[in-house]
C-alpha cells in the first residue's frame, strides 16, 4: 500500500515512523515533511520516506499530487487542513483519506459548536457561554469572579486559550482576543468557560463513524516553563499512561464522555472518522471535558505510537472502512515520556537556522527516538526551522526509567537557544 501523510511536525514524524514499520506499506510520502521524516526507511523494502514540498494547507496542490501518485490512503495530521475541508475535497474526487470531514472537524474548529454540542447531549463540561462582543463577555466573566478560560472560537495553533484568575485579568484577556485580535479572526467569537479545579489529562479515541476505541491516558504540559508557569504553548512534553484514573473510572469516563458523544453524533448525523481528542479535567465531581480536538495531539502522538503494538496502517484502514468493532487495539505496558526541545523565545518570536548537534549520539541509545518537529536540512546539517524543534521520546518498563532516559538523551542534544521543561511527568512520580 502507498500512503501520503500530510503535515511536517512531530506528530507527523511519529505517524510516518510507525507507518514505516508496517509490512503493508510499500511507499510513503509526507507533505511537507521535515529533516527527521526524510531519514525514515520502510521495513518492507528499505525505501526512504519521501518529503514533498507542498504545504499542509495547499489543498489544490495536495489534491493534484494525490491524483497523480494515487496513494491508497492519505493521512491528515494537522487541524487546519481538516477545518478547510481536505477530507471532503479528496472524497469528492474519490480518493481515500483518513480524518474527519469539515462538518465533523467543527468539534475543534469551533469552540462554540463543541460547547453547545456538549450541553445538548449531557456531556459533563464547564459552565460556559459564547460571545461576539466584548461587553457581554466581560459581564459573564465578572459573574465568575474572573476565574475563567477565555477561548477563541476558531483555530489558533493550540494557543487560543487564556486562563484568568481575576476580573481584571479576564478583561485584559477579552480585549486581547476580541479587540486586539491576538489570534486573528479566530477571536471574533469567544467562549468564556468557568475555571475548573483538578488535574488535566488527555484522552484519545479512534472512531469509524459508529464505533470509538479509547486509547490509554496521557498528560500534556502546555505551559512553557517548569511548574506550569509561563505562556501557553502547543505542548512542551507529555507522558503515558497517567496514574490518575482507575480502570473503573476509565470505564465511567468512557460512557459519560465518549458514549454520550457517539450518541450525539448519531442524533445529529455527524459522520466522524478519525481521532477525537478531548482535553479532560479530573474534578471532584468527576471527569469534565474542557474542549475537543479532532486529530492526534502533538506531542501525545509521540508517546502513543511508541506504545502502540497494533499495526498503524491496519488501524487507520479500519477507521476509514467502519470496521473498528472487529479491530484488536493492543498496547505495550511500557511507559513513554516525550520532552520537547524548543527554540529560544518560543512561543513568542524565535530565530531559525541554528545547527542541531548530538542527534547521531542519541540514535545509538536503546528505547529512544527523537521525533523532529521543526527541522530542516542545510547541506549535511540538521537546522532548526520552528518553535518546537524536537520531541525526545523514551520508553521503559517504568515511568521513572522512561523519564530518566528521555532526559539523558536531551542532555546530549545541543542547539543555540534550546530550552525545555525539566518537570515532564513529575506529577505522576512520588
Secondary structure, DSSP 8 states (H G I E B T S, - for coil): -EEEEEE-SHHHHHHHHHHHT-TT-SEEEEEE--TTGGG-B-TTT--B-EEE---TT-HHHHHHHHHHH--SEEEE-SHHHHHHTHHHHHHHTT--EES--TTTTHHHH-HHHHHHHHHHTT--B--EEEESSHHHHHHHHHHTTTEEEEEESS--TT--EEEEESHHHHHHHHIIIIIS-TTGGGGSSEEEEE---SEEEE--EEEESS-EEE---BEE--EEEGGGEEEE-S-SEEEE--SS--HHHHHHHIIIIIIHHHHHHHHTT---EEEEEEEEEEETTEEEEEEEESS--TTHHHHHHHHB-S-HHHHHHHHHHT-GGG----B-S-EEEEEEEE-TTTTS------B-B-HHHHHTSTTEEEEESSEEEETTEEEE-SSEEEEEEEEESSHHHHHHHHHHHHTT-B-TT-B--S-TTGGG--
